[in-house]
Amino acid sequence: MIKKLIPVGIIVILFLWGVSVNNNLVDLQEGVRSQWSQVENQYQRRSDLIPNLVNTVKGAANFEKETLTAVTEARSKATSINIKASDLTNQQALANFEQAQNRLSGALSRLLVTVERYPDLKANQNFRDLQVQLEGTENRISVERKRFNDEAQKYNIAIRRFPGSLIAGILGFHKMAYFQAQQGAAQAPKVQF
């Protein structure tokens, strides 16, 4: 009788172990997805600030319409590219999303540089408040991307380490993509006055 129970006990133990590993991987996967929501939240915050910034800048006489158009178009493109939680394993999809966001960052930078030529606009309290909010949002985006990469790393380690790799392979858990630096970001920019 005891000899018959030993194989059943082993099967039960293996089953419970598999359930435990699976549940841990699901928790980690949901942590990555939750953190991705925070990244999107900050990008949305920035996108919501841009119309206010553009409208404030439009009030300045003779302001370069080309710059405002570039910001508006970059915002439109950036908001048209979305990543679903199921796409977080696709490095190319994440790279496309980040590229659109980087174009928007570049357009905003050009806008802020152009503003330097308009002392009345720079003195406008609404503009200064929006500029501070945008700078804060850019910092928040950076922090949330780092947190996303940290969560993705924990998850990726768990699905690659033994014994988690056994369950991950069987149940179809796939490696999550990371945010990566833009090409040339390692080189210091040249500042000229």
CORRAVEN-V536396 format. One record per helix or strand of 3 or more residues. SS is the DSSP state (helix for helix, strand for strand). FROM is the first residue (numbers start at 1). TO is the last residue. Records with the same first field share a line. If there is no record, write none. Layout:
# CORRAVEN-V536396
SS=FROM-TO, FROM-TO
This chain:
# CORRAVEN-V536396
helix=2-58, 65-80, 85-87, 91-115, 119-123, 125-160, 164-171
